[in-house]
Amino acid sequence: MHEGSLAYSTATALIEYAKEHNIKRATKVEIGIGELTMIDEEIYKNWLIEMLKGSPYDSAEIRLVKEPVRFKCNICNYSWSLDEVKEKVIENICKEIVDCDTPIHYLPEIAQAYVTCPKCNSRDFEIISGEGIIIRSINYVE
């Protein structure tokens, strides 16, 4: 499980930010979790809360928000979600397998092989959101 190491990195970034900005007590932290970041959010959150004990975030509300994956075509500039192409991807990958789900959630690197722009069919695209973890906001009292 990589939830512990991700929580450690997040906690380190939060504590460093608190030191740099002289934050004494945070009240709320909002963290974006990318749709392609395959983690157990409950385990991640529990690790994070544990690692923040004794810090300015000790009693802060930790809110996790799912960040949907978005793609952007480098040819026609069209932007789309995984939901727009999910059926086609599953059809290409799974063929006749019943109860098949897109493995892009597990291996985002294979997106280039199975996803094409819904507008121009190009495979020249980038993932513009929905990967990784991002600290979206920190509320604190002065």
C-alpha positions as CSV (number, residue, x, y, z in Angstrom):
1,M,0.0,0.0,0.0
2,H,1.3,3.4,-0.9
3,E,-1.3,5.3,1.1
4,G,1.1,5.8,4.0
5,S,3.9,7.3,1.8
6,L,1.4,9.6,0.1
7,A,0.0,10.7,3.5
8,Y,3.5,11.3,4.7
9,S,4.3,13.5,1.7
10,T,1.1,15.4,2.1
11,A,1.7,15.9,5.9
12,T,5.2,17.1,5.2
13,A,4.0,19.6,2.7
14,L,1.2,20.8,5.0
15,I,3.6,21.2,8.0
16,E,6.2,23.0,5.9
17,Y,3.5,25.4,4.6
18,A,2.3,26.1,8.2
19,K,5.9,26.9,9.2
20,E,6.4,29.2,6.2
21,H,3.2,31.1,6.8
22,N,3.3,31.0,10.6
23,I,0.0,29.1,10.9
24,K,-0.8,28.3,14.5
25,R,-4.1,26.4,14.0
26,A,-5.8,25.2,10.8
27,T,-9.5,24.5,10.8
28,K,-10.0,22.8,7.5
29,V,-7.9,21.2,4.8
30,E,-9.3,20.2,1.4
31,I,-7.3,17.7,-0.6
32,G,-8.0,16.7,-4.2
33,I,-7.6,13.0,-5.0
34,G,-7.2,12.3,-8.7
35,E,-9.6,9.7,-10.2
36,L,-6.6,7.9,-11.5
37,T,-4.9,7.8,-8.1
38,M,-5.9,4.4,-7.0
39,I,-5.7,4.6,-3.2
40,D,-8.0,3.6,-0.4
41,E,-9.1,7.1,0.7
42,E,-10.1,6.0,4.2
43,I,-6.7,4.5,4.8
44,Y,-5.0,7.6,3.3
45,K,-7.1,9.9,5.5
46,N,-6.4,7.9,8.7
47,W,-2.7,7.9,8.0
48,L,-2.8,11.7,7.3
49,I,-4.7,12.5,10.5
50,E,-2.3,10.4,12.5
51,M,0.8,12.1,11.0
52,L,-0.7,15.6,11.6
53,K,-1.1,15.0,15.4
54,G,0.7,17.6,17.4
55,S,0.9,20.0,14.4
56,P,-1.3,23.0,13.6
57,Y,-3.6,20.6,11.7
58,D,-4.2,18.4,14.7
59,S,-7.9,19.3,15.1
60,A,-8.6,20.4,11.5
61,E,-11.3,18.9,9.4
62,I,-9.7,16.9,6.6
63,R,-11.9,16.9,3.5
64,L,-11.0,14.7,0.5
65,V,-12.5,15.6,-2.9
66,K,-12.5,13.3,-5.9
67,E,-10.8,15.1,-8.9
68,P,-12.2,13.7,-12.2
69,V,-9.8,12.8,-14.9
70,R,-9.7,15.1,-17.9
71,F,-7.9,14.7,-21.2
72,K,-6.9,17.4,-23.7
73,C,-6.2,16.7,-27.4
74,N,-3.0,18.3,-28.6
75,I,-4.3,18.3,-32.2
76,C,-7.8,19.9,-31.9
77,N,-7.7,21.2,-28.3
78,Y,-10.8,19.3,-27.3
79,S,-11.1,18.4,-23.6
80,W,-13.0,15.4,-22.4
81,S,-13.6,13.1,-19.4
82,L,-13.0,9.4,-19.0
83,D,-16.8,8.9,-18.9
84,E,-17.1,10.2,-22.5
85,V,-14.9,7.4,-23.8
86,K,-15.2,4.7,-21.2
87,E,-17.6,2.5,-23.2
88,K,-15.3,2.6,-26.2
89,V,-12.2,1.8,-24.1
90,I,-13.9,-1.1,-22.4
91,E,-15.1,-2.4,-25.7
92,N,-11.5,-2.3,-27.1
93,I,-9.9,-3.8,-24.1
94,C,-12.4,-6.3,-22.8
95,K,-13.9,-7.6,-26.0
96,E,-16.2,-10.4,-24.8
97,I,-15.4,-10.3,-21.1
98,V,-18.4,-9.8,-18.9
99,D,-18.1,-7.4,-15.9
100,C,-15.0,-5.8,-17.3
101,D,-13.9,-2.4,-16.0
102,T,-11.4,-0.1,-17.6
103,P,-7.8,-0.9,-16.4
104,I,-6.9,2.8,-17.0
105,H,-7.7,3.3,-13.3
106,Y,-5.0,0.8,-12.4
107,L,-2.5,1.6,-15.1
108,P,-3.0,5.2,-16.4
109,E,0.1,4.7,-18.6
110,I,-2.0,2.6,-21.0
111,A,-4.4,5.4,-21.8
112,Q,-2.4,6.3,-24.9
113,A,-3.0,2.8,-26.3
114,Y,-6.7,2.7,-25.8
115,V,-8.0,6.3,-25.6
116,T,-8.5,8.5,-28.6
117,C,-9.9,12.0,-28.9
118,P,-13.7,11.7,-29.3
119,K,-13.6,14.7,-31.7
120,C,-10.7,13.9,-34.1
121,N,-9.6,10.4,-33.1
122,S,-6.1,11.4,-32.3
123,R,-4.0,9.6,-29.8
124,D,-1.9,12.8,-29.2
125,F,-3.4,14.0,-25.9
126,E,-2.4,14.7,-22.4
127,I,-4.0,14.0,-19.0
128,I,-4.7,17.5,-17.6
129,S,-6.3,16.6,-14.3
130,G,-7.3,13.6,-12.2
131,E,-3.8,12.3,-11.4
132,G,-2.1,12.5,-8.1
133,I,-3.0,14.4,-4.9
134,I,-3.2,18.2,-4.6
135,I,-3.8,20.4,-1.5
136,R,-6.6,22.5,-2.7
137,S,-7.2,24.8,0.3
138,I,-6.2,25.4,3.9
139,N,-8.4,27.4,6.3
140,Y,-6.8,28.7,9.4
141,V,-7.2,31.2,12.2
142,E,-4.5,33.9,12.7
